[in-house]
Amino acid sequence: MNLQVPPELEAKLNRLAAETGRTVDQVALDLLVSSIDHDEWFRREVEKGRLSAREGRLLDHDEVASRIDQRYRG
């Protein structure tokens, strides 16, 4: 596979490669894998939420706010 990389992105990849002691190809591949893995995870989580909604398992606003407050208490 060959990709046409815009010069600004190529410069960023070169800089990251130099900072991490990897080749540009390694950096690009690592980032691509990470992005695809995240996208797959996100799509699975969205589907779980859609299934919950179809099954009527929903939270009202107050419950969501309460859970957020519990999780992110300072």
N, C-alpha and C positions, 0 to 999 in steps of 0.2 A: 504494500500500500504506500502510496506517495501522497503527501499532503502539501498544499501550498499554504505556507505560514506567513502571515503579514509581518513586515519588518519589526513592528513594535512588539509583537508577541515573541518573535525569534530573539529579540534582545532580552526580553524577560527570561526566556528559557535559558539563554546563554549565561545570564547573570546567576540564576538559580543553580545551574549546573556547576559553575565555578565556585559558588558559595558552599555547595554540598559535596564537592569532589566526585560528582557523577558526570556521565556524558549527557549531552542534550537529549539523545534518544532515550536514555534511561529516565530522565526527568519527565519527558513528554509521555512516555509509556506509563510511568507511575501515576501521573496526574490523570491520564485517560482511564486507567483501571479504577482509580479512586472515584472518579466522577460517575462512571458506569455503575459501580457498586452502590454508590449513594442513590442514584436514580432508581435502581432496582428496589432497594430498601424502601425508598419513599413511595414508590408505586404500590408495593405490598401493604404499607401502612395505610395509604389512602383507601385501598380496596377493603381492608379490615374495617375502616370507618364507614364505608358505604354499606358493607354487609350489616354492621351494627345498626345503622339507620334503617335499612330495609326491614330488619327484625324488630324495630321499635325500641331498641336500646339507645336512648338519647338522654342527654343531660340538659337541664334547664340552665339559664344564665347564672342564677345564684349558685348552683352547684359547681359550675365551671369556675366562677370567681373564687369560691371557697377553696377549690383545689389549687388554683394558681397561688392564692395567698399562703396556703400551707407549704407548698413546694418552694416558694421564693421568699420566704420570710427573711428579712435582713437581720 
